[in-house]
Amino acid sequence: MHAASRLLGEASPSTRSLLGLAVAWVPTFLLFAPALDYPFVSLDDVHAVVTNPGIRSLSLDGLRHLFLEDRHEMRYFPLTYLSFAVDHHFFGLEPRGYHRTNLWLHLANTGLVFGLFTALTRDRLAATVGALAFGIHPLNVESVAWVTSRKNVLFLFFFLLSIAAYLRHVRGREEPDGRLGPWMWASVGLYAASCLSKTAGITLPALLVLIDYWRRPVGLGGLLAFLRASVPDKLAFGVALVFVQAASIHFSQPNPFATTYAFGPLEWAVIGFHNVAFYVMKALVPLELGVFYPLPEPGALPASFFVLASAGVGLVALTVYAFASGRRTLFFGLAWYGATILPLCVFAAWFSDIPILAADRYVYQSLIGLCLLLGVGLSEAIGRAGALRLPLVLAAVVGFGALLLVAAEVRSHWRSGTALYEALLENHPTDEFYYRLAAEHMASGRKEAAFQAMRDAEAAPRQIFFLDLCAHQLRLADIHRQMGNPGRAAQFVEQAIDSTPNFFEPIDARTPFAYLVLEDLYERAGDRDAARRASERGRESRVDPAHYVAANWLRLAPDASRRMLEARRTEAPEEGLAWFYLGVMASFDGDEERARELLRAASERGFPPAAPKATPGGE
């Protein structure tokens, strides 16, 4: 345990701590500094920040909205969105400010990990190695370089502060005159803040019991007595837990991306134990990483699942063995990992309507247990190496250098949406990310690349879920239209119409213009029956005063839409619909005088037929 002192000489404890922090912080900062210049990416950043009206104000009304009214997210993360609101107050929609906040939070978390490891082990070399591994590990890149993953760095910040307050509480409790009840309640309050940033924070009370075990290890025979002593004061955290869970249930929204995965109980068990070992494997060999790893299609699970599931069972058995044999460090590290990763290992079974097997960001807090094992193991190995100490230190430096290079490569994937989706598709080819790549290419004017990505999407395994939204479907429909495939474009438009309303898009896309587009596409595809049905549905539809579909489609395909509307106005000059939407287009173009003329002509022809009730949402 004194290897750090031997390596660092006779420096004071505070000097050794500062040196250890510097060793952990400097490479971490250098790794993520380039991300400060990265843009928002279309993978949720647009939804969470760019187009999120709920983060525009820090007034009392704005705060009430974030905590009591916001329906912008499937889960309840009010403190995460409050942090975005603070960023917006200072930086507007300049991405650098949001990236800077993520980086500072990750650096703070790295420092708190160092402090936790120092408090537990009294070994600053172990703390330095563990904190450095946490700071630069490639699995943690996604949590820092992706603005939307703010909830990860924020929840862990409060999570680790809560542990620090608890450690202060128990130190005071051991003093004869120590009255430090406020530290316990501070820990409870910080726990609530962690859960309000991301619900993954709920596992903290179990870790506090684990910390009590670290301070006073017990064997199997003393387990019940230990639990009777340790658990009661953790019940105070139940107050925060009940509140957060009640709020989460109240504010959570139905999932609009529902997909049925009909696995049986045995298959779900295999998937869960697979994930226990999967994250450890990725931590040890951080290659072929991904924002998410898709569930396999129902049916016979791949053989690799059974192999990793067996390894997962082995890890659980090793944890039990470490406890029974009194190997405190091994048990603590594995138990920390297991207690925090278990809810996410069964995530796919709990939320089986989302086809996500695993995701790198899920291991952000769990990696701490594995980093502790690495730090203590390396420190003890160096302390016992004798003449081999220098080669061992050099090997460790090379290993961390390799880890840093891999992390830098993963970080570079976030420099743009195109780079991100191309990197993901190298390892996980699914229609979801081919479609996203196509939209990125088209937005950048790379039409042929967009067409190729669309063809690849049509041939790839179907894992689409986040694209099942009206705006995305219309973008893909427009690419198919430009590819000369009006029939496929019509299918996407029809899916876009039928996808609304949902809580992401609380609008009704069943508007006359939507069906006019659909009718035109089916006519071009030669499907007259489908065109007739679209026309009939259009006559029965109403106008959406927010013009959501018009705004999306007319801005995506202005030239084609203008030609279609002009042709419609020539064919049916007494029909007000074409006049109306040409007026909308003129308004988009900034020609207000022409817009007024066209809208007046539409009104004279009876369109819109009535003033409908306002619909929430839209552009």
ChimeraX attribute file (.defattr): number of C-alpha atoms within 10 A of each C-alpha:
attribute: neighborCount
match mode: 1-to-1
recipient: residues
	/A:1	15
	/A:2	14
	/A:3	19
	/A:4	21
	/A:5	16
	/A:6	12
	/A:7	11
	/A:8	15
	/A:9	10
	/A:10	10
	/A:11	12
	/A:12	11
	/A:13	11
	/A:14	9
	/A:15	12
	/A:16	19
	/A:17	19
	/A:18	12
	/A:19	16
	/A:20	23
	/A:21	22
	/A:22	15
	/A:23	15
	/A:24	25
	/A:25	22
	/A:26	13
	/A:27	17
	/A:28	24
	/A:29	16
	/A:30	13
	/A:31	19
	/A:32	24
	/A:33	15
	/A:34	15
	/A:35	23
	/A:36	18
	/A:37	14
	/A:38	19
	/A:39	19
	/A:40	25
	/A:41	20
	/A:42	16
	/A:43	18
	/A:44	15
	/A:45	18
	/A:46	14
	/A:47	15
	/A:48	20
	/A:49	24
	/A:50	19
	/A:51	13
	/A:52	15
	/A:53	14
	/A:54	21
	/A:55	23
	/A:56	19
	/A:57	17
	/A:58	17
	/A:59	9
	/A:60	9
	/A:61	9
	/A:62	19
	/A:63	19
	/A:64	12
	/A:65	17
	/A:66	24
	/A:67	18
	/A:68	13
	/A:69	12
	/A:70	19
	/A:71	17
	/A:72	21
	/A:73	18
	/A:74	15
	/A:75	19
	/A:76	27
	/A:77	27
	/A:78	23
	/A:79	20
	/A:80	24
	/A:81	27
	/A:82	21
	/A:83	18
	/A:84	26
	/A:85	24
	/A:86	16
	/A:87	23
	/A:88	21
	/A:89	14
	/A:90	12
	/A:91	14
	/A:92	16
	/A:93	15
	/A:94	15
	/A:95	22
	/A:96	18
	/A:97	19
	/A:98	27
	/A:99	27
	/A:100	20
	/A:101	20
	/A:102	27
	/A:103	24
	/A:104	14
	/A:105	20
	/A:106	28
	/A:107	23
	/A:108	19
	/A:109	25
	/A:110	27
	/A:111	24
	/A:112	21
	/A:113	25
	/A:114	27
	/A:115	20
	/A:116	21
	/A:117	26
	/A:118	19
	/A:119	14
	/A:120	16
	/A:121	17
	/A:122	15
	/A:123	20
	/A:124	29
	/A:125	30
	/A:126	29
	/A:127	32
	/A:128	32
	/A:129	27
	/A:130	30
	/A:131	33
	/A:132	27
	/A:133	25
	/A:134	28
	/A:135	29
	/A:136	27
	/A:137	23
	/A:138	26
	/A:139	27
	/A:140	26
	/A:141	24
	/A:142	26
	/A:143	25
	/A:144	26
	/A:145	28
	/A:146	25
	/A:147	29
	/A:148	25
	/A:149	18
	/A:150	26
	/A:151	26
	/A:152	28
	/A:153	29
	/A:154	26
	/A:155	29
	/A:156	26
	/A:157	23
	/A:158	23
	/A:159	27
	/A:160	26
	/A:161	21
	/A:162	26
	/A:163	24
	/A:164	18
	/A:165	19
	/A:166	20
	/A:167	21
	/A:168	15
	/A:169	21
	/A:170	16
	/A:171	12
	/A:172	16
	/A:173	14
	/A:174	10
	/A:175	10
	/A:176	7
	/A:177	8
	/A:178	12
	/A:179	12
	/A:180	15
	/A:181	12
	/A:182	11
	/A:183	19
	/A:184	22
	/A:185	17
	/A:186	18
	/A:187	25
	/A:188	26
	/A:189	17
	/A:190	22
	/A:191	28
	/A:192	27
	/A:193	26
	/A:194	31
	/A:195	31
	/A:196	31
	/A:197	28
	/A:198	23
	/A:199	21
	/A:200	21
	/A:201	23
	/A:202	22
	/A:203	19
	/A:204	23
	/A:205	21
	/A:206	15
	/A:207	17
	/A:208	18
	/A:209	18
	/A:210	20
	/A:211	19
	/A:212	17
	/A:213	19
	/A:214	16
	/A:215	11
	/A:216	10
	/A:217	16
	/A:218	17
	/A:219	13
	/A:220	11
	/A:221	9
	/A:222	10
	/A:223	13
	/A:224	12
	/A:225	10
	/A:226	18
	/A:227	13
	/A:228	10
	/A:229	12
	/A:230	17
	/A:231	15
	/A:232	9
	/A:233	13
	/A:234	15
	/A:235	13
	/A:236	15
	/A:237	19
	/A:238	15
	/A:239	12
	/A:240	20
	/A:241	22
	/A:242	12
	/A:243	13
	/A:244	21
	/A:245	16
	/A:246	12
	/A:247	17
	/A:248	19
	/A:249	11
	/A:250	12
	/A:251	20
	/A:252	17
	/A:253	17
	/A:254	12
	/A:255	16
	/A:256	19
	/A:257	17
	/A:258	15
	/A:259	15
	/A:260	12
	/A:261	18
	/A:262	13
	/A:263	17
	/A:264	11
	/A:265	10
	/A:266	9
	/A:267	17
	/A:268	18
	/A:269	16
	/A:270	19
	/A:271	27
	/A:272	26
	/A:273	25
	/A:274	23
	/A:275	26
	/A:276	26
	/A:277	23
	/A:278	20
	/A:279	24
	/A:280	19
	/A:281	14
	/A:282	16
	/A:283	19
	/A:284	11
	/A:285	12
	/A:286	18
	/A:287	15
	/A:288	12
	/A:289	19
	/A:290	22
	/A:291	20
	/A:292	16
	/A:293	16
	/A:294	18
	/A:295	17
	/A:296	16
	/A:297	15
	/A:298	12
	/A:299	11
	/A:300	9
	/A:301	15
	/A:302	10
	/A:303	9
	/A:304	10
	/A:305	20
	/A:306	16
	/A:307	14
	/A:308	21
	/A:309	22
	/A:310	16
	/A:311	20
	/A:312	23
	/A:313	17
	/A:314	15
	/A:315	19
	/A:316	17
	/A:317	11
	/A:318	15
	/A:319	20
	/A:320	14
	/A:321	14
	/A:322	18
	/A:323	20
	/A:324	15
	/A:325	12
	/A:326	14
	/A:327	13
	/A:328	17
	/A:329	19
	/A:330	20
	/A:331	24
	/A:332	23
	/A:333	21
	/A:334	24
	/A:335	24
	/A:336	23
	/A:337	23
	/A:338	19
	/A:339	17
	/A:340	25
	/A:341	23
	/A:342	16
	/A:343	16
	/A:344	21
	/A:345	25
	/A:346	20
	/A:347	18
	/A:348	22
	/A:349	22
	/A:350	12
	/A:351	15
	/A:352	19
	/A:353	17
	/A:354	23
	/A:355	23
	/A:356	18
	/A:357	21
	/A:358	22
	/A:359	17
	/A:360	21
	/A:361	21
	/A:362	23
	/A:363	22
	/A:364	20
	/A:365	23
	/A:366	22
	/A:367	25
	/A:368	24
	/A:369	24
	/A:370	22
	/A:371	26
	/A:372	31
	/A:373	20
	/A:374	19
	/A:375	24
	/A:376	24
	/A:377	17
	/A:378	20
	/A:379	25
	/A:380	18
	/A:381	16
	/A:382	22
	/A:383	16
	/A:384	12
	/A:385	14
	/A:386	10
	/A:387	9
	/A:388	11
	/A:389	14
	/A:390	12
	/A:391	12
	/A:392	16
	/A:393	16
	/A:394	11
	/A:395	12
	/A:396	15
	/A:397	12
	/A:398	12
	/A:399	12
	/A:400	18
	/A:401	14
	/A:402	12
	/A:403	17
	/A:404	21
	/A:405	15
	/A:406	17
	/A:407	23
	/A:408	20
	/A:409	13
	/A:410	24
	/A:411	23
	/A:412	18
	/A:413	18
	/A:414	22
	/A:415	20
	/A:416	15
	/A:417	20
	/A:418	21
	/A:419	14
	/A:420	23
	/A:421	25
	/A:422	17
	/A:423	20
	/A:424	21
	/A:425	16
	/A:426	10
	/A:427	13
	/A:428	20
	/A:429	21
	/A:430	20
	/A:431	24
	/A:432	20
	/A:433	26
	/A:434	26
	/A:435	27
	/A:436	27
	/A:437	25
	/A:438	28
	/A:439	27
	/A:440	23
	/A:441	20
	/A:442	19
	/A:443	13
	/A:444	11
	/A:445	11
	/A:446	13
	/A:447	18
	/A:448	13
	/A:449	16
	/A:450	26
	/A:451	20
	/A:452	16
	/A:453	22
	/A:454	23
	/A:455	17
	/A:456	17
	/A:457	22
	/A:458	14
	/A:459	13
	/A:460	16
	/A:461	14
	/A:462	13
	/A:463	20
	/A:464	18
	/A:465	16
	/A:466	16
	/A:467	18
	/A:468	19
	/A:469	21
	/A:470	27
	/A:471	21
	/A:472	19
	/A:473	22
	/A:474	24
	/A:475	26
	/A:476	25
	/A:477	27
	/A:478	25
	/A:479	25
	/A:480	22
	/A:481	19
	/A:482	15
	/A:483	18
	/A:484	13
	/A:485	16
	/A:486	23
	/A:487	20
	/A:488	20
	/A:489	26
	/A:490	27
	/A:491	17
	/A:492	23
	/A:493	28
	/A:494	22
	/A:495	17
	/A:496	26
	/A:497	23
	/A:498	15
	/A:499	21
	/A:500	19
	/A:501	19
	/A:502	16
	/A:503	16
	/A:504	18
	/A:505	18
	/A:506	13
	/A:507	24
	/A:508	26
	/A:509	27
	/A:510	23
	/A:511	22
	/A:512	26
	/A:513	24
	/A:514	24
	/A:515	24
	/A:516	22
	/A:517	23
	/A:518	28
	/A:519	25
	/A:520	20
	/A:521	25
	/A:522	24
	/A:523	18
	/A:524	17
	/A:525	18
	/A:526	13
	/A:527	13
	/A:528	14
	/A:529	12
	/A:530	17
	/A:531	23
	/A:532	15
	/A:533	14
	/A:534	23
	/A:535	19
	/A:536	14
	/A:537	18
	/A:538	21
	/A:539	12
	/A:540	11
	/A:541	17
	/A:542	19
	/A:543	24
	/A:544	24
	/A:545	17
	/A:546	16
	/A:547	22
	/A:548	21
	/A:549	26
	/A:550	23
	/A:551	18
	/A:552	18
	/A:553	22
	/A:554	19
	/A:555	15
	/A:556	19
	/A:557	16
	/A:558	14
	/A:559	11
	/A:560	15
	/A:561	19
	/A:562	17
	/A:563	11
	/A:564	16
	/A:565	22
	/A:566	16
	/A:567	13
	/A:568	17
	/A:569	17
	/A:570	12
	/A:571	10
	/A:572	12
	/A:573	15
	/A:574	15
	/A:575	18
	/A:576	22
	/A:577	27
	/A:578	27
	/A:579	26
	/A:580	25
	/A:581	24
	/A:582	22
	/A:583	24
	/A:584	23
	/A:585	23
	/A:586	20
	/A:587	17
	/A:588	14
	/A:589	12
	/A:590	11
	/A:591	13
	/A:592	15
	/A:593	11
	/A:594	17
	/A:595	22
	/A:596	16
	/A:597	15
	/A:598	23
	/A:599	24
	/A:600	17
	/A:601	19
	/A:602	24
	/A:603	17
	/A:604	13
	/A:605	17
	/A:606	14
	/A:607	19
	/A:608	19
	/A:609	13
	/A:610	10
	/A:611	11
	/A:612	11
	/A:613	9
	/A:614	11
	/A:615	14
	/A:616	14
	/A:617	15
	/A:618	18
	/A:619	12
